[in-house]
Amino acid sequence: MIQIQTHSVRPGQTLAKPVLGKNGAVILATGTKLTERYIGRLKELGISAVCVHEEAASSLAAPARDTAPSFQDIHDGASLQASRAAVADTVADFIGGDAILKRLSVPLLGQRFLRIYGHMLDYVSRQPVIMEQLALLHDKDPFLFQHAMNVSAYSAIVGFANGYSESQLYELTVAALLFDIGMASVPQSLYAKSGSLTPIEKERIEAHSIEGYQRLSELEGIPYTAALCALQHHERYNGSGYPFGIKQEEIHPYAQIIGIADIYDALVSPRHHRKAYTPGEAIEYLFGSGDTLFNLSFVKLFVGHVSIYPVGSRVRLNNGQTAIIASVDPSFVQRPIVKVIQEPDGSLVLYPYELDLKDSLEVVISDIVQ
């Protein structure tokens, strides 16, 4: 084993020791065969030296680690001040709000979860360094901030269902709030582009995971796991993600949970280039991605505890009927029992009747009626 400069590493060499980030978290494990992609990412992260097997080494020099590139904040002062106020208001609304309770499909867990999650958000609201990062997200795009709030709620629910301690839930919550902070540095013209991306543009956007890691790992008062989740939230269970293409248990569990919540909320939200998927379609996608893109056990926890159709919400069926969600089976959340209140011709149902979508496979929920 020998330590060599990262810029002297050649593709094909194998790590003799793991590459560690701050606080000792593993970024690349021992035995990883280095590729051009890995070497480039290590350079971007400011990793100046690695340990490889001696027979493959070509240099003995190993200078101290370089300082990570600085994060460029390009935000107007007045606009950012308005974002700070909006963030404070939204976080306050989330604390103890009914919107969080409606996201739970297991009502018995609701009040305890709501108390713990509300307590954590209250603590977050008093941490200037975290609130400032959320203001940067809001200033970039209010939707980006709202997405972070949603991902935080979904992730906390999964962590709660997985039996995490309150300290673990706090770390997961903060990580989920800040996982996309790197997007704040993406040029606005590229961030808002609705057409197809060039390979260079795609690479620039994907760099947000590394930029987020660099920023969060440099800030006092931010759990290191938040930086790690910023780096890994686009990694996938089968190794098809980025920036390193790591897989399975190499991905931090928090990052795996956040990745699921991120995809779900992105699918059910409208985008520049498409309309929103229905929650049922998004759940079908998650199930189909179990143990390929995502850890199936985490997918099951998500599906079993996140309410995609809160009881009492109004929906439209693909046959034209309008109905109200009557009850939800946690093991089959995309096919609840609904109470039909309006027929396709617009006529109101005098005596609303129930329809179990598990037994009527030809009928699906096509839209949520606001």
C-alpha positions as a Markdown table, in Angstrom:
| # | Residue | x | y | z |
|---|---|---|---|---|
| 1 | Met | 0.0 | 0.0 | 0.0 |
| 2 | Ile | 1.2 | 3.5 | -0.8 |
| 3 | Gln | -0.3 | 7.0 | -0.7 |
| 4 | Ile | -0.2 | 9.0 | -3.9 |
| 5 | Gln | -1.5 | 12.3 | -5.2 |
| 6 | Thr | -5.0 | 12.1 | -6.7 |
| 7 | His | -3.8 | 13.8 | -9.9 |
| 8 | Ser | -1.3 | 11.0 | -10.3 |
| 9 | Val | -3.8 | 8.2 | -9.9 |
| 10 | Arg | -4.5 | 6.1 | -13.0 |
| 11 | Pro | -7.7 | 4.3 | -14.0 |
| 12 | Gly | -7.6 | 0.7 | -13.0 |
| 13 | Gln | -5.7 | 1.2 | -9.7 |
| 14 | Thr | -7.4 | -0.2 | -6.6 |
| 15 | Leu | -7.9 | 1.5 | -3.3 |
| 16 | Ala | -6.0 | -0.1 | -0.4 |
| 17 | Lys | -7.8 | 2.1 | 2.2 |
| 18 | Pro | -11.2 | 3.7 | 2.1 |
| 19 | Val | -11.5 | 7.3 | 1.0 |
| 20 | Leu | -13.0 | 9.2 | 3.9 |
| 21 | Gly | -14.9 | 12.5 | 4.1 |
| 22 | Lys | -15.0 | 14.7 | 7.2 |
| 23 | Asn | -16.1 | 12.9 | 10.4 |
| 24 | Gly | -14.7 | 9.6 | 9.0 |
| 25 | Ala | -17.7 | 8.7 | 6.7 |
| 26 | Val | -16.7 | 6.4 | 3.9 |
| 27 | Ile | -17.0 | 7.9 | 0.4 |
| 28 | Leu | -15.3 | 5.1 | -1.5 |
| 29 | Ala | -14.6 | 1.7 | 0.1 |
| 30 | Thr | -11.4 | -0.4 | 0.2 |
| 31 | Gly | -11.0 | -2.5 | -3.0 |
| 32 | Thr | -12.8 | 0.0 | -5.3 |
| 33 | Lys | -11.2 | 0.0 | -8.7 |
| 34 | Leu | -10.7 | 3.6 | -9.7 |
| 35 | Thr | -12.1 | 4.9 | -12.9 |
| 36 | Glu | -11.8 | 8.2 | -14.8 |
| 37 | Arg | -15.2 | 9.1 | -13.3 |
| 38 | Tyr | -14.2 | 8.3 | -9.7 |
| 39 | Ile | -10.9 | 10.1 | -10.1 |
| 40 | Gly | -12.6 | 13.2 | -11.4 |
| 41 | Arg | -15.1 | 13.2 | -8.6 |
| 42 | Leu | -12.4 | 12.9 | -6.0 |
| 43 | Lys | -10.6 | 15.9 | -7.5 |
| 44 | Glu | -13.8 | 17.9 | -7.4 |
| 45 | Leu | -14.3 | 17.0 | -3.7 |
| 46 | Gly | -10.8 | 18.3 | -2.9 |
| 47 | Ile | -9.4 | 14.8 | -2.0 |
| 48 | Ser | -5.7 | 15.4 | -2.7 |
| 49 | Ala | -4.3 | 11.9 | -2.0 |
| 50 | Val | -5.5 | 8.3 | -1.8 |
| 51 | Cys | -4.0 | 5.0 | -0.8 |
| 52 | Val | -3.6 | 2.4 | -3.5 |
| 53 | His | -2.0 | -1.0 | -3.7 |
| 54 | Glu | 1.8 | -0.5 | -4.1 |
| 55 | Glu | 2.3 | -2.6 | -7.2 |
| 56 | Ala | 0.0 | -0.2 | -9.1 |
| 57 | Ala | 1.3 | 3.0 | -7.6 |
| 58 | Ser | 3.3 | 5.5 | -9.6 |
| 59 | Ser | 4.0 | 8.3 | -7.2 |
| 60 | Leu | 5.0 | 8.7 | -3.5 |
| 61 | Ala | 4.0 | 12.4 | -3.0 |
| 62 | Ala | 1.0 | 13.1 | -0.8 |
| 63 | Pro | 0.4 | 16.7 | 0.0 |
| 64 | Ala | -2.2 | 17.9 | 2.5 |
| 65 | Arg | -5.8 | 17.9 | 1.4 |
| 66 | Asp | -6.7 | 21.0 | -0.5 |
| 67 | Thr | -9.4 | 23.3 | 0.6 |
| 68 | Ala | -12.7 | 22.5 | -1.1 |
| 69 | Pro | -13.9 | 25.1 | -3.6 |
| 70 | Ser | -16.0 | 27.8 | -2.2 |
| 71 | Phe | -19.7 | 27.9 | -2.7 |
| 72 | Gln | -20.8 | 30.9 | -4.8 |
| 73 | Asp | -23.8 | 32.7 | -3.4 |
| 74 | Ile | -25.3 | 34.9 | -6.1 |
| 75 | His | -28.5 | 36.2 | -4.4 |
| 76 | Asp | -30.0 | 39.6 | -4.3 |
| 77 | Gly | -30.0 | 41.1 | -0.8 |
| 78 | Ala | -33.7 | 42.3 | -0.8 |
| 79 | Ser | -34.9 | 39.1 | -2.4 |
| 80 | Leu | -33.0 | 36.9 | 0.1 |
| 81 | Gln | -34.5 | 38.9 | 3.0 |
| 82 | Ala | -38.0 | 38.2 | 1.7 |
| 83 | Ser | -37.1 | 34.5 | 1.4 |
| 84 | Arg | -35.9 | 34.4 | 5.0 |
| 85 | Ala | -39.3 | 35.7 | 6.1 |
| 86 | Ala | -41.2 | 33.2 | 3.9 |
| 87 | Val | -39.0 | 30.3 | 5.1 |
| 88 | Ala | -39.7 | 31.2 | 8.8 |
| 89 | Asp | -43.5 | 31.4 | 8.1 |
| 90 | Thr | -43.6 | 28.0 | 6.3 |
| 91 | Val | -41.6 | 26.2 | 8.9 |
| 92 | Ala | -43.9 | 27.6 | 11.6 |
| 93 | Asp | -46.9 | 26.4 | 9.6 |
| 94 | Phe | -45.4 | 22.9 | 9.4 |
| 95 | Ile | -45.0 | 22.7 | 13.2 |
| 96 | Gly | -48.0 | 21.0 | 14.5 |
| 97 | Gly | -49.9 | 21.5 | 11.3 |
| 98 | Asp | -52.7 | 19.2 | 10.0 |
| 99 | Ala | -50.8 | 18.9 | 6.7 |
| 100 | Ile | -48.2 | 16.7 | 8.4 |
| 101 | Leu | -50.8 | 14.5 | 10.1 |
| 102 | Lys | -52.5 | 13.9 | 6.8 |
| 103 | Arg | -49.3 | 12.5 | 5.4 |
| 104 | Leu | -49.4 | 9.6 | 7.8 |
| 105 | Ser | -51.4 | 6.5 | 6.8 |
| 106 | Val | -51.1 | 5.0 | 10.3 |
| 107 | Pro | -53.2 | 7.4 | 12.5 |
| 108 | Leu | -52.2 | 5.8 | 15.7 |
| 109 | Leu | -48.7 | 6.9 | 15.2 |
| 110 | Gly | -49.7 | 10.4 | 14.1 |
| 111 | Gln | -49.8 | 12.3 | 17.4 |
| 112 | Arg | -46.5 | 11.0 | 18.7 |
| 113 | Phe | -44.8 | 11.6 | 15.3 |
| 114 | Leu | -46.3 | 15.0 | 15.1 |
| 115 | Arg | -45.0 | 16.0 | 18.5 |
| 116 | Ile | -41.5 | 14.8 | 17.8 |
| 117 | Tyr | -41.3 | 16.2 | 14.3 |
| 118 | Gly | -42.8 | 19.5 | 15.5 |
| 119 | His | -40.2 | 19.7 | 18.2 |
| 120 | Met | -37.4 | 19.1 | 15.7 |
| 121 | Leu | -38.7 | 21.8 | 13.3 |
| 122 | Asp | -39.0 | 24.2 | 16.2 |
| 123 | Tyr | -35.3 | 23.6 | 17.0 |
| 124 | Val | -34.4 | 24.0 | 13.4 |
| 125 | Ser | -36.2 | 27.3 | 13.3 |
| 126 | Arg | -33.8 | 28.6 | 15.9 |
| 127 | Gln | -30.6 | 27.5 | 14.1 |
| 128 | Pro | -29.5 | 30.5 | 11.9 |
| 129 | Val | -27.1 | 28.4 | 9.8 |
| 130 | Ile | -29.9 | 26.0 | 8.7 |
| 131 | Met | -32.5 | 28.7 | 8.2 |
| 132 | Glu | -30.1 | 30.6 | 6.0 |
| 133 | Gln | -29.5 | 27.6 | 3.7 |
| 134 | Leu | -33.3 | 27.2 | 3.4 |
| 135 | Ala | -33.6 | 30.9 | 2.5 |
| 136 | Leu | -31.0 | 30.3 | -0.2 |
| 137 | Leu | -33.2 | 27.5 | -1.6 |
| 138 | His | -36.3 | 29.6 | -1.4 |
| 139 | Asp | -34.5 | 32.5 | -3.1 |
| 140 | Lys | -33.5 | 30.2 | -5.9 |
| 141 | Asp | -37.0 | 28.9 | -6.4 |
| 142 | Pro | -39.9 | 28.8 | -3.8 |
| 143 | Phe | -40.8 | 25.4 | -5.3 |
| 144 | Leu | -37.3 | 24.1 | -4.5 |
| 145 | Phe | -37.8 | 25.1 | -0.9 |
| 146 | Gln | -41.3 | 23.6 | -0.7 |
| 147 | His | -39.9 | 20.4 | -2.2 |
| 148 | Ala | -37.3 | 20.2 | 0.6 |
| 149 | Met | -40.0 | 20.7 | 3.2 |
| 150 | Asn | -42.0 | 17.8 | 1.7 |
| 151 | Val | -39.0 | 15.5 | 1.4 |
| 152 | Ser | -38.2 | 16.3 | 5.0 |
| 153 | Ala | -41.7 | 15.3 | 6.2 |
| 154 | Tyr | -41.7 | 12.1 | 4.1 |
| 155 | Ser | -38.2 | 11.1 | 5.2 |
| 156 | Ala | -39.0 | 11.7 | 8.9 |
| 157 | Ile | -42.1 | 9.5 | 8.6 |
| 158 | Val | -40.0 | 6.7 | 7.2 |
| 159 | Gly | -37.3 | 7.2 | 9.8 |
| 160 | Phe | -39.9 | 7.2 | 12.6 |
| 161 | Ala | -41.4 | 4.0 | 11.2 |
| 162 | Asn | -38.0 | 2.5 | 11.0 |
| 163 | Gly | -37.5 | 3.0 | 14.8 |
| 164 | Tyr | -34.9 | 5.8 | 14.6 |
| 165 | Ser | -34.1 | 7.6 | 17.9 |
| 166 | Glu | -34.8 | 11.3 | 18.2 |
| 167 | Ser | -31.2 | 12.2 | 17.5 |
| 168 | Gln | -31.2 | 10.1 | 14.4 |
| 169 | Leu | -34.5 | 11.6 | 13.3 |
| 170 | Tyr | -33.1 | 15.1 | 13.8 |
| 171 | Glu | -30.1 | 14.3 | 11.6 |
| 172 | Leu | -32.3 | 12.8 | 9.0 |
| 173 | Thr | -34.7 | 15.8 | 9.1 |
| 174 | Val | -31.9 | 18.3 | 8.7 |
| 175 | Ala | -30.3 | 16.2 | 5.9 |
| 176 | Ala | -33.6 | 16.0 | 4.1 |
| 177 | Leu | -34.1 | 19.8 | 4.4 |
| 178 | Leu | -30.7 | 20.6 | 2.9 |
| 179 | Phe | -30.0 | 17.7 | 0.5 |
| 180 | Asp | -30.6 | 19.9 | -2.5 |
| 181 | Ile | -28.6 | 23.0 | -1.4 |
| 182 | Gly | -26.2 | 22.5 | -4.2 |
| 183 | Met | -28.9 | 23.5 | -6.7 |
| 184 | Ala | -28.7 | 27.1 | -5.3 |
| 185 | Ser | -25.4 | 27.5 | -7.2 |
| 186 | Val | -26.7 | 26.2 | -10.6 |
| 187 | Pro | -27.0 | 29.0 | -13.1 |
| 188 | Gln | -30.6 | 30.2 | -13.3 |
| 189 | Ser | -30.7 | 29.9 | -17.1 |
| 190 | Leu | -29.8 | 26.2 | -16.8 |
| 191 | Tyr | -31.9 | 25.5 | -13.8 |
| 192 | Ala | -35.1 | 26.8 | -15.5 |
| 193 | Lys | -34.3 | 25.2 | -18.9 |
| 194 | Ser | -37.4 | 23.2 | -20.1 |
| 195 | Gly | -35.8 | 21.6 | -23.2 |
| 196 | Ser | -33.4 | 18.7 | -23.3 |
| 197 | Leu | -30.0 | 19.1 | -21.8 |
| 198 | Thr | -26.7 | 18.8 | -23.5 |
| 199 | Pro | -24.1 | 16.4 | -22.0 |
| 200 | Ile | -22.2 | 19.4 | -20.6 |
| 201 | Glu | -25.4 | 20.9 | -19.1 |
| 202 | Lys | -26.3 | 17.6 | -17.6 |
| 203 | Glu | -22.9 | 17.3 | -16.0 |
| 204 | Arg | -23.1 | 20.8 | -14.6 |
| 205 | Ile | -26.5 | 20.1 | -13.0 |
| 206 | Glu | -25.3 | 16.7 | -11.6 |
| 207 | Ala | -22.4 | 18.6 | -10.0 |
| 208 | His | -24.9 | 20.0 | -7.5 |
| 209 | Ser | -24.5 | 16.9 | -5.3 |
| 210 | Ile | -20.7 | 17.6 | -4.9 |
| 211 | Glu | -21.3 | 21.3 | -4.4 |
| 212 | Gly | -23.9 | 20.6 | -1.8 |
| 213 | Tyr | -21.5 | 18.3 | 0.0 |
| 214 | Gln | -18.7 | 20.9 | -0.1 |
| 215 | Arg | -20.9 | 23.6 | 1.3 |
| 216 | Leu | -22.5 | 21.6 | 4.1 |
| 217 | Ser | -19.3 | 20.0 | 5.2 |
| 218 | Glu | -17.7 | 23.4 | 5.8 |
| 219 | Leu | -20.6 | 24.8 | 7.9 |
| 220 | Glu | -20.5 | 24.7 | 11.7 |
| 221 | Gly | -23.7 | 23.4 | 13.2 |
| 222 | Ile | -24.7 | 21.1 | 10.4 |
| 223 | Pro | -24.6 | 17.4 | 11.0 |
| 224 | Tyr | -22.0 | 15.7 | 8.7 |
| 225 | Thr | -24.7 | 13.2 | 7.6 |
| 226 | Ala | -26.4 | 16.2 | 5.9 |
| 227 | Ala | -23.3 | 16.8 | 3.8 |
| 228 | Leu | -23.1 | 13.0 | 3.0 |
| 229 | Cys | -26.8 | 13.0 | 1.9 |
| 230 | Ala | -26.2 | 16.0 | -0.3 |
| 231 | Leu | -23.5 | 14.0 | -2.0 |
| 232 | Gln | -25.3 | 10.6 | -2.2 |
| 233 | His | -29.0 | 11.4 | -2.7 |
| 234 | His | -28.8 | 10.6 | -6.4 |
| 235 | Glu | -26.9 | 7.3 | -5.9 |
| 236 | Arg | -29.0 | 4.3 | -6.6 |
| 237 | Tyr | -29.2 | 0.8 | -5.1 |
| 238 | Asn | -28.0 | -1.0 | -8.3 |
| 239 | Gly | -25.1 | 1.4 | -8.8 |
| 240 | Ser | -26.6 | 3.4 | -11.6 |
| 241 | Gly | -26.7 | 6.7 | -9.8 |
| 242 | Tyr | -24.1 | 9.6 | -9.4 |
| 243 | Pro | -21.7 | 11.0 | -8.6 |
| 244 | Phe | -19.8 | 7.8 | -7.8 |
| 245 | Gly | -22.1 | 5.0 | -8.8 |
| 246 | Ile | -21.9 | 3.3 | -5.4 |
| 247 | Lys | -24.5 | 0.8 | -4.5 |
| 248 | Gln | -26.5 | -0.9 | -1.8 |
| 249 | Glu | -25.1 | -0.5 | 1.7 |
| 250 | Glu | -22.3 | 1.8 | 0.4 |
| 251 | Ile | -25.1 | 4.4 | 0.3 |
| 252 | His | -25.9 | 5.9 | 3.7 |
| 253 | Pro | -29.4 | 4.8 | 4.9 |
| 254 | Tyr | -30.5 | 8.4 | 5.3 |
| 255 | Ala | -29.5 | 9.1 | 1.7 |
| 256 | Gln | -31.5 | 6.1 | 0.6 |
| 257 | Ile | -34.6 | 7.3 | 2.4 |
| 258 | Ile | -34.2 | 10.8 | 1.1 |
| 259 | Gly | -33.7 | 9.5 | -2.5 |
| 260 | Ile | -37.1 | 7.7 | -2.3 |
| 261 | Ala | -38.9 | 10.8 | -0.8 |
| 262 | Asp | -37.2 | 13.0 | -3.4 |
| 263 | Ile | -38.4 | 10.9 | -6.3 |
| 264 | Tyr | -41.9 | 10.5 | -5.0 |
| 265 | Asp | -42.4 | 14.2 | -4.4 |
| 266 | Ala | -40.9 | 15.1 | -7.7 |
| 267 | Leu | -43.2 | 12.7 | -9.5 |
| 268 | Val | -46.4 | 14.0 | -7.9 |
| 269 | Ser | -45.4 | 17.7 | -8.5 |
| 270 | Pro | -45.7 | 19.4 | -11.9 |
| 271 | Arg | -42.5 | 20.2 | -13.7 |
| 272 | His | -41.5 | 22.6 | -16.5 |
| 273 | His | -41.7 | 19.8 | -19.1 |
| 274 | Arg | -44.5 | 17.6 | -17.8 |
| 275 | Lys | -47.6 | 17.5 | -15.6 |
| 276 | Ala | -47.7 | 15.8 | -12.2 |
| 277 | Tyr | -48.1 | 12.0 | -11.9 |
| 278 | Thr | -50.9 | 10.8 | -9.7 |
| 279 | Pro | -49.8 | 9.5 | -6.3 |
| 280 | Gly | -50.9 | 6.0 | -7.3 |
| 281 | Glu | -48.7 | 6.1 | -10.4 |
| 282 | Ala | -45.7 | 7.4 | -8.3 |
| 283 | Ile | -46.2 | 4.5 | -5.8 |
| 284 | Glu | -46.3 | 2.0 | -8.7 |
| 285 | Tyr | -43.0 | 3.5 | -9.9 |
| 286 | Leu | -41.4 | 3.1 | -6.5 |
| 287 | Phe | -42.6 | -0.5 | -6.2 |
| 288 | Gly | -41.2 | -1.3 | -9.6 |
| 289 | Ser | -37.9 | 0.2 | -8.6 |
| 290 | Gly | -37.5 | -1.8 | -5.4 |
| 291 | Asp | -34.1 | -3.5 | -5.0 |
| 292 | Thr | -33.1 | -1.9 | -8.3 |
| 293 | Leu | -33.1 | 1.9 | -7.9 |
| 294 | Phe | -34.1 | 1.8 | -4.2 |
| 295 | Asn | -33.9 | -0.6 | -1.2 |
| 296 | Leu | -37.2 | -2.5 | -1.2 |
| 297 | Ser | -37.4 | -2.5 | 2.6 |
| 298 | Phe | -37.3 | 1.3 | 2.6 |
| 299 | Val | -39.8 | 1.5 | -0.2 |
| 300 | Lys | -42.2 | -0.7 | 1.8 |
| 301 | Leu | -41.8 | 1.5 | 4.8 |
| 302 | Phe | -42.5 | 4.6 | 2.7 |
| 303 | Val | -45.6 | 3.1 | 1.1 |
| 304 | Gly | -46.9 | 1.6 | 4.4 |
| 305 | His | -46.7 | 4.9 | 6.4 |
| 306 | Val | -47.0 | 7.8 | 4.0 |
| 307 | Ser | -50.6 | 8.6 | 3.1 |
| 308 | Ile | -50.8 | 9.4 | -0.6 |
| 309 | Tyr | -54.6 | 9.8 | -0.5 |
| 310 | Pro | -55.6 | 11.2 | 2.9 |
| 311 | Val | -59.0 | 10.1 | 4.3 |
| 312 | Gly | -61.6 | 12.7 | 3.4 |
| 313 | Ser | -59.8 | 14.0 | 0.3 |
| 314 | Arg | -61.8 | 14.3 | -3.0 |
| 315 | Val | -60.6 | 12.4 | -6.1 |
| 316 | Arg | -61.7 | 11.8 | -9.6 |
| 317 | Leu | -61.8 | 8.3 | -11.0 |
| 318 | Asn | -60.8 | 7.3 | -14.5 |
| 319 | Asn | -64.5 | 6.4 | -15.3 |
| 320 | Gly | -65.5 | 10.0 | -14.6 |
| 321 | Gln | -66.9 | 9.6 | -11.2 |
| 322 | Thr | -66.0 | 11.8 | -8.3 |
| 323 | Ala | -65.4 | 10.2 | -4.9 |
| 324 | Ile | -64.1 | 10.8 | -1.4 |
| 325 | Ile | -61.4 | 8.6 | 0.2 |
| 326 | Ala | -63.2 | 6.6 | 2.9 |
| 327 | Ser | -60.4 | 4.4 | 4.2 |
| 328 | Val | -56.9 | 3.3 | 3.2 |
| 329 | Asp | -55.2 | -0.1 | 3.6 |
| 330 | Pro | -51.6 | 0.6 | 4.5 |
| 331 | Ser | -50.5 | -2.5 | 2.5 |
| 332 | Phe | -52.3 | -1.2 | -0.7 |
| 333 | Val | -52.3 | 2.5 | -0.4 |
| 334 | Gln | -52.8 | 3.2 | -4.1 |
| 335 | Arg | -56.1 | 1.4 | -4.1 |
| 336 | Pro | -58.2 | 2.7 | -1.2 |
| 337 | Ile | -61.9 | 2.4 | -0.5 |
| 338 | Val | -63.7 | 5.4 | -1.9 |
| 339 | Lys | -67.3 | 6.7 | -1.5 |
| 340 | Val | -68.8 | 7.8 | -4.8 |
| 341 | Ile | -70.6 | 11.2 | -4.6 |
| 342 | Gln | -70.9 | 12.2 | -8.2 |
| 343 | Glu | -71.6 | 10.4 | -11.4 |
| 344 | Pro | -69.7 | 11.0 | -14.8 |
| 345 | Asp | -72.6 | 13.1 | -16.1 |
| 346 | Gly | -72.2 | 15.5 | -13.1 |
| 347 | Ser | -75.3 | 14.3 | -11.2 |
| 348 | Leu | -74.9 | 14.1 | -7.5 |
| 349 | Val | -75.3 | 10.7 | -5.8 |
| 350 | Leu | -78.3 | 10.8 | -3.5 |
| 351 | Tyr | -77.0 | 7.9 | -1.4 |
| 352 | Pro | -73.2 | 7.8 | -1.7 |
| 353 | Tyr | -71.9 | 4.3 | -2.0 |
| 354 | Glu | -68.5 | 2.7 | -1.4 |
| 355 | Leu | -66.2 | 1.2 | -4.0 |
| 356 | Asp | -63.2 | -0.9 | -3.0 |
| 357 | Leu | -60.6 | -0.2 | -5.7 |
| 358 | Lys | -58.7 | -3.4 | -4.7 |
| 359 | Asp | -61.7 | -5.3 | -6.0 |
| 360 | Ser | -62.3 | -3.0 | -9.0 |
| 361 | Leu | -59.0 | -3.2 | -10.8 |
| 362 | Glu | -60.3 | -1.5 | -13.9 |
| 363 | Val | -61.0 | 1.7 | -11.9 |
| 364 | Val | -58.1 | 3.9 | -10.8 |
| 365 | Ile | -57.7 | 7.3 | -9.3 |
| 366 | Ser | -56.9 | 9.7 | -12.1 |
| 367 | Asp | -56.7 | 13.0 | -10.3 |
| 368 | Ile | -57.0 | 14.7 | -6.9 |
| 369 | Val | -59.8 | 17.4 | -6.8 |
| 370 | Gln | -58.6 | 20.5 | -5.0 |
